[in-house]
Amino acid sequence: MKSENQCSEEGIHLTVHPNRLIRHVDKRLMSYNIEMTEVTGGTFWKSYTREQIAGTAEFPSVTSFTDVTAMPELMEHYPPIDLYNKRLRALTKALGPAWIRVSGTWATKTYYDFEGVTGGKAPAGYSNVLTREQWMGVLDFAAYVGAKLLISVSNCAGDHPHGGPLELTQAKKIFDFSHRHNRDIDAIEFMNEPNMLELSGAPQGYTAADYARDQDILYRWVRANYPNCLLVGPCTTGDPAAAGPESKGFGAGIASMTKTCTTEELLAGTQIPLDVFSYHYYNGVSERIAGVLPAAHWPSHLAHSDPYLAVAPDCARAHAALRDRFVPGGQMWVTESGDAGGGGDTWASTYLDVLRTLNELGSYATITDGVIFHNTLASSDYGFLEHGTFLPRPNYFAALLWNRLMGSAVYDCRELNRENVHVYCHSRKDGACGVVYLIISNSLTDAISVTIPQKALRYTLHAQTMRSSAMLLNGTELTISGNCGLPELVPELQPQGTVSLAPGSCTFFSL
């Protein structure tokens, strides 16, 4: 084994003029979720302890479940998020243009009480209540941070009071309410993860044919009344039919735990065409539910490895083929993404997950144009911001740096990639001539030798340990000052010549 400061034998040579432009990507590529359960208050994934995050204590996983939202071993109750919090607003706005998705399994069973008549008690057929004030908070938050809004609507027993097709009372209510308050909904997914049917909150006995029928009912009404609203779907947990035989299961294999249906079954019978193809991607399942799907869980010592980092681009390529079939010419959105299904791994809030996050963004941009919704903005251990305090985690600063540096033009630099080295190249976000390279050094033992053709601005992300909750930029810890003061993301001037990049680091070179 090589020493930690020994470079890999074959160095990387950067150029100011990449050979081939691949595409231009959406400026809102890096987006995020605010789960409906956060908006209304409710159960969500139980927080890990400091010892579990540090890797010194295990999280006791479960071996079976049906309704995860009701399991105290996995869940805890949280009050509604304060979308008027000054720190939350300031740090979110700093990320720049984005989509906000308000959805999740909780949303499928939520009643919209904009008239204030329920007294907080969900009507028959529903499980949760969304108040007028809470939804006004979402609309105001999206407007403040300059985000577009994607939602899913309820599709539970309460929306099928006679056991037949979807009734549109709820959907009409939330669209019309938003419109009256000068904030139209920009995009809609019918329901969250419909391929899991009842487990996702649909009525008992609900089928793929029922879904296709009801999606057409809803989308026909939306198209007629809100023609600028994008129709998105099918929002699956990842289609097992698209996965190769060696895959751990796209969407973390969660769909294999229960009766599911495929993208083909959900969409083949629909008549209203979609504008955007969507799916969910997680790199595996977390420790919480590893006992249910042990083959889909990646241990922490592999969370930097090439096979681990390959899951996201493999998933994108497979679903791009489905997109080409069902939504030809449309964008492809990953409307939930994170390191692990089941609330994130114990290291989701640490520097270790930054390698996965940045590699997903880089690789996705080389495959297709679209949007990735990080799950979540400010809840659970995979949130950009810590729940309650809204303090930024390593992934927040990684996304912030990506958004500030990486422009929309994507260049082909596949010849620079090799074992434990992942290289991506974009135009400069500041509009200046030149390019920005992202180099992910995912070996934990070998450094990388990189030759720079001219002086460059260098931004190297690293940490004292891979499971550190603090991330360093060129040796300086990234943290906010006061209530919401962001640190200056100060680069180092890198002279022309050869430089060594440390193992486990992520470096941006702006040329």
N, C-alpha and C positions, 0 to 999 in steps of 0.2 A: 504494500500500500504506500502511496506517495505521501510525503509530508504535507502539512496543511499549506505551506507557502510555496510548494512546488507547482509550476505551471504545467498544464496539459501539453503534450508534445507538439501538437499542431495548433499554431496561433490563428487568430481571426484578423483579417485585414478589412477595414471599413473603407468605403468610398463615398465621396461627396455626391456622386451622380449614379444612383442605382440604375440598373439596366432596364427594368420593366415596371410600369405602373399597373397594379392589379385592379384597383377600384377606388372610389371615394366612399367612405362610410358615413353613417348618420352621425350628426353632431351630438345627438343624445344617446350615443352607444352605451355609455355608462349611466344606467338609471337604477331605480330602487323601488322596493315594496314598502308600503305601510299597511300591515294586515288589518282587516276589518275588526279583528278581536282587540287590536290596539286602540282603534277609534272608539269602540263601544265599551271597552273594558271586558275582560273575560279571561279564560284560561289560555295559557301559551306555555311554551317549553320551559321547564324548570331551569333556573340558573345553576351553572356549575360552581363549585367552591374554588377557592384560590388553590387549594392543594390539587384538585382535579385538573385545573387549567395548567398548573406547573408540571403535571404528569407524575406527581408523587402519591396520588390516591386514585382509585378506580371509581367509575360511576357504575352502580349496579344496574345492569341491563335487564330488560324484561324478555320473556321467552314467547309471549303471545299477547295479542290484543285485538280488539275490535274497534271501539271508539276511543282513540287516543286522547281526545279532548276531555274525557271523563276519568282519566287514570292519574291518581295522585302521585304514583311513582314517577311519572313523566312530566306532569303539568303542575303549574301553580296559577293562582288567580292574580291578575294585574289590574290596577285601576286604569281608566281611560288615559291615553297619552295627552299631554298638554301641548297642543299644536301652536300655542301662542308663546311658548317658552322662548326667551330671547336667544339663549345659546343654541337651541335646536334650530331656530330659524336662521341665525347668522351662519352657522357651520354648514347647513344644508344649502343655503343660497350660494355659498362660496364654491360649491361643487360645479356650479354652472348649469347650463341648460340640461334638462332631464325629463323623463317621464316618471310619474308617480303611479303605481298600481295599488289600488285598494281592493283587496280580494281575499283569497284564502278559504279554507273549508268553512270557517266561521261565517263568511259572507253568504254562503248558500242557504243558511237557516236564519238569516237576520230580517226582522220586520222593520220597515221604515215608518216610525211614529212621528212624522213631521207635524201632525196635528196635536200631539201631546195628550192622547186619549187613553194610553195603556197603563199609565201609572208605573211604568217600568217593567210590567209583567208581559211577557211575550204571549200573543194570541195563540190559539190552538193551531198546531201544525208548524209553529216556529219555535226557535230556542232562544233568540236574542233580540234586543231592541236597539235601533239606531235612532237617536233623537235629532230634532231639528238643529239644536245648538252644535251637536257633534258633527253633523254633515256640513253645516256652515263653516265650522273650523277647518274641515278638509278643503273646502272650496277656497277659503281665504288663504290657507297655507300654500296651496298650489299656486295661487296668483302671486303671493309674496315672493316665492322662490323662483318664479318664472317657469314652472313645470307644466307639462301637458298631463291630462288625467285619463287613466285607463281603469275601468271598473269591471267587476262581474256582478250579476244580479242574483237574487234569491231564486232557488229552484228546489223547494222542499215540499213536504205534504201540504203546507199552507197555500202554496201556489197552484195546487191541484185539488181543490176542495171537493170535487166530485169524482176524483180518480181519473180524470181525462186529460186532455191537452193542457199546456201551460196557460194560465190566466195572466194577463199583462198588467193587472192593477198595480203591482209593486213596481215593475219596470217603468211604467208610465209615470208613477209618482216621483221616482228619483230623477228621471230625465227632465220632467217638466219643472220640478222644484229647482233643479240646478239652472235651468234656462231662465226661470223667472228672476233668479239672482245673478244674472249676467255672467254665468260661468258654465257654458255647455260642456258636456262630457265629450272628450276627444276620441275615445276608442272604447270598445266593449268586447270582453270575452263573455260568452253566455254564462258558463259556470266554471268553477275551479275544479280541475282534474276530473272531468266527467268519465274518463275511462275506468275509474274505480267505482262508478255508479253509486250504490247506497252508502259505501264508506265515505264518499265525498259529500253526503248530505241529501242526495236525491231521494224521492219517495221509495218506499218499499216496493220491490219488484220492478223498478225502473230499468229499462233496456236501452241498448244503443239505438234501436229504431225510435224509441220515445224521444231520445236526445235529438236525433236528426229532425224529427217532426217539430220539436219545440224550438230548436235553434232557428229553423225557418220561420216559425211564428214570430219570434222576437225580432229577428234580423229584418224581416219584411216590414215590420212596424217601424224599426229604427231607420231603415233606408227611406221610408216614405216621409217620416217626420223630422229626422235629424240626418239629412243626407251627407253632411260633412263628418259624421262620426265613423271612424274606421271599424270595420267588422273583423274581429280577430278570433282565431281558433285553430285547433280544438282545445289547446291548453291541457294536454295530457301530461302524465308523470314521465313521459318518455315512452316511446313505442317499442315493446319487446320484440316485435316483428322486424324492427329496423336494426336490432343489435346483432352483432356477429356471435358465433358460437363461443368465442373466448371472452366475451364481454361480461363484466360483473353486473351488467344491466343498466341501460341508460335510464336516467331518472332515479338512480341508486337502486334500481330493482324493486322499488316499493310496490309497484303494481303487481308483482308476482305473489304478494302476500294474500291476495283476495281475488275474487272473481272480477275480471277486467275485460275490456274490449279494445280493439285496435283502432288506429286512425282510419283505416279502411271502413270499419264498421260504423264509426261515428260520422264520417263525412260522405261516404259513397252515395247515400240516398238524399243528400241535401240539394236544394234548388237555388238558394240564395248564395251567390259566390262570396267568398271571403276576400278581404283586402290584404290581410296579413296572416301568415302561418305561425302558430305558436306552440311551444312545448316547454316542459320543465326539465332542468338538468341539475343533478347533484353528483358529486364525485364518488359517492358511496353512501352508506348509512352510518349514523353516529354510534358511539358507544351505547347510547340509550336503548337502541333497538337492535344492536348487533346480535343479541341472542335470538332474535326472530329471523334475521338474514345474515348469518355469520359470513357467508361467502361474499357478501356485498360490502363488508367493512374493511377499510384499509387501516392497518396499524400506523401509529405516528412515525415509526422509523422508515416507512415507505412514502410518507406524505410529501417528499421532495423529489421522488424518483421519476424517471422518464415514463414508465408505464402509468403512473398516477397522473402525471400532467397530460398524458395522451388521451385521457377519457373525454375531456371537453371537446377537443377538435374532432375526435372520432364520432362523438355524438352529433356534432354540428353537421358533419358530412353526411351521416346517415339520414338526418332529418331534412337536410337540404334536398335530398332526393324525393322525400315525401312532399316537401314544399313545391318542388317542380311539378309534381303530379296534381296536387290539389289546389295550389294557389300559384300557377305559373306566372312568373314576372313580379310576384309580390315580395315584400320583405319577409324575413324570418326573425321572430322575436323569441328570446328565452325569457319567459315572463316570471320565472323563479330560478335563481341560481345561487349556489353556495357550495361549501366544501362537503356537506353531508346532509342527507335527508334525516329528519328526526331532530331538528333544532341545532344542528351543527356539532362537530366534534369538540372535544375539550380544548383543542388548540385553535379553534376557529377565531378566537379573539386575539391570537398571538401573531408574531412575525411569521411563523411557519406557513400560515395560510396566504401570505402575500405572494409567494411564488405562484401558487395556483391561480389567484385572482388576476395577476398581471399576465400570466401565460394564457389564461382564457381570453382576455381582451385581445391580446396580440394575435393569437391563432384564429379566433373567430373573425377578425377583420380580414384575414387572408382568405377566408372561405366564402363569406357572404356579407351582405349589407343588412343591418338590422339593429336591434336594441337588446341589451342584456339587463334584466332587472335583478339587482342584487337583493337577496332576501336576508336581512331586512335593513331599513334605514336605522332604526333605533330600538330594536327589541331582540331578545334572546342573545345567545353567545355569538351568533354570526352577524349581528348588526354592525354597521359602520360605526355607530355611536353606542356607547354603553347605555342600557336601559336606565331611566330615572335620572342619572347624572348628565347624560348626553355628552360625556367626555369622548373624544375621538380615539379610536383604536387604530392599530397599524394599517388595516385595510382602508380606512378612511383617508389617511395621508397618501397611501399608494394611489387611490382613485383620484385624489386631488392633484397629485403630481402628473398622472396620466392625462387628466383633462387640461392641465395647463400647458403641457409640452407637445402632446401627440396630435397632429393635424389630421385632416380627413383623408388625404391622399395616402394610399397604402402601396408600398413597393415590395417587389419580390426579392427576398434575400435568403431563399432556401439553401443556397449553396454554402451559407455560413453556419448552418445548423449541424450539430453533431451530437454525440453522446454527452449528456449533461450540459449542453449548451443550446439555448433557445434564443434566436435573434429575430427582432422585428424592426421594421423601418417605416416611418411615416414622414409626411411633410411637417414643417414646423407650425405649431399652433399660432405663433405670433405673426404669421404671414410673411416672415422674412425668407429670403432665398436660402435653400439648404434643406437638410433633413435631420430627423431625430432617430437614433437607434436605441432600442431597449435590448439589453443583453441580460438574460437570466442564467446565472451560474448555479445550477442546482446540484452539483456535486458538493458534498459536505467535507471533502478532503482535498480536492484539487483546485488550484487557482487557474485562471484563464489568461492567456497572453493575447492582448488586443493591440493592433497597430492602428493609430489614428493618422489620417492623411494630412490634417491641418489642426491648428489649435481648436479646442472644443470646450463647451461648458459641460461639466460632469456632475451628475447627481447619483450618488451611490447609496442605496438603501441596504441596511444590514442591522444586526442586533447582537447584543452580548451573547445570547443563546437563541436557538431557533424558536424556543417556546417562551420567549420574552414577550411581555405585554407592552414593552416600550420599543420603538423603532428609532434607528439613528439615520440621519441624512449627513453623509460625509463626516461621520463621527459625532455629530451633535444630536442629542435626543429631541425628537419632535413632540412638542407639547404646547397646549394653549396657554396664554397668559391672561390673568384676570378671568372675567366671565366667558369671553368668547374671542379673545385675541389670537389670531392664527400666527404661527411663527413664519418668518421669512424663509422661503425655500431657496436658500442661497447655494448656488453652484460653486464648484471649484474650477479654476481655469486649468484645463489639461493641455499641456504642450503637445505639438506634433511629435509622433514617435510611438514607442511601445510601452504599454502599461499593463500591470498585473491586476486582475480583478479577483477578489477574495472568494473562497468557497461560500456558497449559500447566499450570495449577494445578488442584488438587482440593480443594474446601472443604466441610466439614460445618458447618452452623449448627444448634445445638440451641436451640429456642425453647420 
